[in-house]
């Protein structure tokens, strides 16, 4: 502690934030349900985005990380993949963000044909997963 009772920077702790709209009762019920599933029968769909200007960086305490990025940043790229206990299954990369139509096309053309009877497909509830209007 410093002289005035305030904490020194070395004593600070980070804050962990959770979504305010998160329903703990529903989350607990979901975790209990998933615990009964055979992990080898689960296909989790996920996505990640990247840009050539994204650079990881680390530095020591109280020292900034310095790096350089390309002047021409290019387009964002999104990769969608089906993940199983056996590894990565179907995967697709698109330029830009993956909207609902892109996710639906990925599932219809890449994921569904490879599914076995009894497998469970899990998606998160990101708004782009909302069904397209027909």
Secondary structure, DSSP 8 states (H G I E B T S, - for coil): --TTS---GGG--------TT--HHHHHHHHHHHTTS-GGGEEEEEEEEE-TT-------TT--------SS----EEEEEEEETTEEEEEEEEES---HHHHHHHIIIIIGGG--TT-EEE----GGGS----
